[in-house]
């Protein structure tokens, strides 16, 4: 990838659930089903104080609710009382990284649910790319921490642009994709 800055490659979820858990099973089920109501107006900004672009609070709220089931009738409901900009640790191809979040504070929970606020255009895979490509990726780190093995679905055979070459590559002759 030659983009500057290089997109974030996430290797884990984009939502951090409340770190301290839930006070009871009903609250946990409400959270997992997306049964949440707003008691406040959502903030409208799309930039962090440092100028970094972020998703809207409305889009982050939609992502948080979308993880749940469609039928939320008759369930306990949680109330969102505050939304702040924050940061949370997410798994990336560069290791665990602190990234910008929209933090949703829910009644009765001491810690917020954190939704990654990095726009899809600044992440990989890009919007519209098949999600199955990511599922074919696997990486392991050797015991000494100095060697990584990365497995992924490769390019079709051939010698053209973005095809598997039969010629060996080296640091002085990197792949052409």
N, C-alpha and C positions, 0 to 999 in steps of 0.2 A: 504494500500500500504506500503510495507516494503522497497522499493527502497531507496537508499541513494546516492545523495540527492533525496528527494521526488519529483516526476514530478509535473510540474505546471498544475493545472486544470483550464483551461480558461472557463469563463462563459460569454464571450462576443466576439466581433470581434477581428481578428488578424491584422487588418490594422486600423490605426488612420488616418482619412482623414485630409487634411490641416485645422488647427484650425481656421484660419481667413476666411475660405470660398474661394470663387472664384470671380474674378473681373466681370464676366459676365456669362450669360447662356451658351454661346458656350464653354467657358473654362470648365465649370462644366460638360457639356455633354461629352466633350472630355475625361475628367478624368474618369467619370462614365463608359464610353465605352472602356476604356483602350487604347485610341488613344494617345500613348506616344512614343517618339523617344529619343534615346540616343545621346547626343552631346559629350560624354566623354567615355573613357574606364572604365569599372567597376572594382572596387578593387577586389582582389582575396583572401584575408585573410579569415580564418575560425575560428579565435580566437580573443577574446577581449584582451586588454592589461593585464587584470587580469587572463588570461588563460581560461576563459569561452568559450566553443564551441558555435559558431553561424553559421547560414546558410550563404551561399555565397551571394554576392550582385546579382549575376546572378539569383539565385533561388528566392531571394526576389523580383527582378524585374519581374520575371515570375508570381509570386503571385499577384503583383500589377496590371499587365496587364490582368491577368486571370479574374479579377472581372468584366471585360467589355464584351461587345457584340463581336461576331466574325466578323461581318461586320463593318469595320471602314472606308470604302471608302467615300470620299466626306465630311468628318467631319473635323472640326478644330482639329489640332494636338498640343499636348503639348510637350515641349522639356525638357528633364532632363539634367540639367547643372552641377549637383554635387551630389555625394552620400557620406554620412558620417556615421560613427557609432554614435549612440545616445542612448537615452532612452526615453521611453514613458510610460504613465500610462495605464494599462490594467486591466480589471475586472477578478478576479480569485476567487477560493473558499476561499482564504485567505484575501479577500477584494481587494480594488484597490492597485496595486503594480507597481512600476517603474521597467520595464524590458528592456533588450537590444533590440535595433531596428537598422534597416538600414533606414536611412533618405534620401528620394529622393526629391531634390530641383527642382522645375519646374519653367520655365520662367513665370514671371508675378504673381507668388504666393509668399507672404511673409513668409509663413511657409511650412515646408516639409510635404509630406505624409510619415507616419512612418509604416514600415512593421516589425512585431515582428520577431526578429532574433533568438529566442530560437528554436533549432532544434526539429522536431516532436518527436524524440526519447526521449526528455526531457520534453514532455508534455503528458497529458492524454486527450482524449483516445490516445493510441499508434497507430502508423501506422498500417493499416489493420483491426482495430477494427471497428465494424459497427457504423456509425455516428448516427444512430437512437437511440442508447443507450444514447447518450448525450441529445438528444431532450426529453427524458423521465425524465430528472432531473429538479427539481424545489426546490428552497430554499427561505424561508422568515425569516426575523429577527423580533422578537417581539419588541414592542414599547420601552421597557427599554433597548434594546440592549444586554440583557444577556441570551436570549433564542432563539434558531434557530429551525425551523421545516424544515426537508429535506424530500422530496418525490422523490422516484425513482422506476424504475421497479425492482422488487425483484427477488430472486432466486426461482427455482422450489421447491415445498414442499418436505420435506424429512429430514433425519438426517445425510446425508453423507457430505463429503467435499464440501463446497460452495453451500450448499442447505439450505433452510429455516429450522431452527430447531424448534421443538415444545417446547424445553426447554428454559426457560427464560435466558437472558444474564445479566451480571452485570460487573462492572469494574474489579472484580476479576475473572470473567469468560467471556472474550470477545468472539465474534464470531470467528470461525475458518478460515475465508477467508481473 
